Amino acid sequence: MNLRIVGYCVLGGLASSIAAMGAGHFGWWWLSGALMAAAYVPLARFGPKGWGVQFGMIFVSMFLVAGVCTASEAAMFLPGQSVEAWRNLKGAFAMYLIAAAWLAVLAKVLKLTEDSGAYPDRRSGMRAVGAVVASGFVYVLLYLVFGSITFFLFTKQYYPQGEQMARSYGIWLWVIQLGRGILMTLAVLPLIYTLRMQRWPAALAIGILLWVVGGLALLVVPMGMVPMQRFMHIVEIFTQNFPLGIAAVLLLRPKKAEVLAVSV
């Protein structure tokens, strides 16, 4: 199993390396894809058994978290690149579509999916809606605290107009961040509900996934930022997305004994 997981990550990186055909940096793009593949190992092992369902979950989470949420942040604070950021979503859509299909096929071919025996309870109805919204507010708090610390102590030199731009949005800055937190939670909601893992392991897996897909995998490619700038953003996104993933799972999967349920 360990060798098959390594193969899943190594081969999984090839899909993202397609971007190197136009942008160069093949090795970095492969590493980016391999990191994304590693983030989806829990889904490949303990997610739904059908490759089509896995494909859908991977694509939706990749496109929304790495594509839409990243583009929205760039459009807000890099006005000179806002048009390009949204235009790049078309290319991202195609690349993530290919990457998701490739990872789903690899999981099937390598026979990674197995039954862990854990079938957790899950919130439904208005309690689930409330948990999703609460996750969004958790993200706003994380963004306020750790985003401010990172900006004022480390990255302000790279964005001299950043504070002024943030103030110009007024209350809408926090409405947008609330929306981003809710969107990221919804993007991984199918994984939260179908991973056959116990509560805390699932929380760690989703937290890592949101960090890797929403920041680490994108920022390892040396394009547009100096190394220290990229490193600080990697740390910043970890402090925001990783706790968001943990909070989302803990809110959406109540602390109860694992119960038997029908496998997806």
Secondary structure in CASP SS format (residue, H / E / C, confidence):
PFRMAT SS
TARGET T0000
AUTHOR 0000-0000-0000
METHOD secondary structure of the structure
MODEL  1
M C 1.00
N H 1.00
L H 1.00
R H 1.00
I H 1.00
V H 1.00
G H 1.00
Y H 1.00
C H 1.00
V H 1.00
L H 1.00
G H 1.00
G H 1.00
L H 1.00
A H 1.00
S H 1.00
S H 1.00
I H 1.00
A H 1.00
A H 1.00
M H 1.00
G H 1.00
A H 1.00
G C 1.00
H C 1.00
F H 1.00
G H 1.00
W H 1.00
W H 1.00
W H 1.00
L H 1.00
S H 1.00
G H 1.00
A H 1.00
L H 1.00
M H 1.00
A H 1.00
A H 1.00
A H 1.00
Y C 1.00
V H 1.00
P H 1.00
L H 1.00
A H 1.00
R H 1.00
F H 1.00
G C 1.00
P C 1.00
K C 1.00
G C 1.00
W H 1.00
G H 1.00
V H 1.00
Q H 1.00
F H 1.00
G H 1.00
M H 1.00
I H 1.00
F H 1.00
V H 1.00
S H 1.00
M H 1.00
F H 1.00
L H 1.00
V H 1.00
A H 1.00
G H 1.00
V H 1.00
C H 1.00
T H 1.00
A H 1.00
S H 1.00
E H 1.00
A H 1.00
A H 1.00
M H 1.00
F H 1.00
L C 1.00
P H 1.00
G H 1.00
Q H 1.00
S H 1.00
V H 1.00
E H 1.00
A H 1.00
W H 1.00
R H 1.00
N H 1.00
L H 1.00
K H 1.00
G H 1.00
A H 1.00
F H 1.00
A H 1.00
M H 1.00
Y H 1.00
L H 1.00
I H 1.00
A H 1.00
A H 1.00
A H 1.00
W H 1.00
L H 1.00
A H 1.00
V H 1.00
L H 1.00
A H 1.00
K H 1.00
V H 1.00
L C 1.00
K C 1.00
L C 1.00
T C 1.00
E C 1.00
D C 1.00
S C 1.00
G C 1.00
A C 1.00
Y C 1.00
P C 1.00
D C 1.00
R C 1.00
R C 1.00
S C 1.00
G H 1.00
M H 1.00
R H 1.00
A H 1.00
V H 1.00
G H 1.00
A H 1.00
V H 1.00
V H 1.00
A H 1.00
S H 1.00
G H 1.00
F H 1.00
V H 1.00
Y H 1.00
V H 1.00
L H 1.00
L H 1.00
Y H 1.00
L H 1.00
V H 1.00
F H 1.00
G H 1.00
S H 1.00
I H 1.00
T H 1.00
F H 1.00
F H 1.00
L H 1.00
F H 1.00
T H 1.00
K H 1.00
Q H 1.00
Y H 1.00
Y C 1.00
P C 1.00
Q C 1.00
G H 1.00
E H 1.00
Q H 1.00
M H 1.00
A H 1.00
R H 1.00
S H 1.00
Y H 1.00
G C 1.00
I H 1.00
W H 1.00
L H 1.00
W H 1.00
V H 1.00
I H 1.00
Q H 1.00
L H 1.00
G H 1.00
R H 1.00
G H 1.00
I H 1.00
L H 1.00
M H 1.00
T H 1.00
L H 1.00
A H 1.00
V H 1.00
L H 1.00
P H 1.00
L H 1.00
I H 1.00
Y H 1.00
T H 1.00
L C 1.00
R C 1.00
M C 1.00
Q C 1.00
R H 1.00
W H 1.00
P H 1.00
A H 1.00
A H 1.00
L H 1.00
A H 1.00
I H 1.00
G H 1.00
I H 1.00
L H 1.00
L H 1.00
W H 1.00
V H 1.00
V H 1.00
G H 1.00
G H 1.00
L H 1.00
A H 1.00
L H 1.00
L H 1.00
V C 1.00
V C 1.00
P C 1.00
M C 1.00
G C 1.00
M C 1.00
V C 1.00
P H 1.00
M H 1.00
Q H 1.00
R H 1.00
F H 1.00
M H 1.00
H H 1.00
I H 1.00
V H 1.00
E H 1.00
I H 1.00
F H 1.00
T H 1.00
Q H 1.00
N H 1.00
F H 1.00
P H 1.00
L H 1.00
G H 1.00
I H 1.00
A H 1.00
A H 1.00
V H 1.00
L H 1.00
L H 1.00
L H 1.00
R C 1.00
P C 1.00
K C 1.00
K C 1.00
A C 1.00
E C 1.00
V C 1.00
L C 1.00
A C 1.00
V C 1.00
S C 1.00
V C 1.00
END
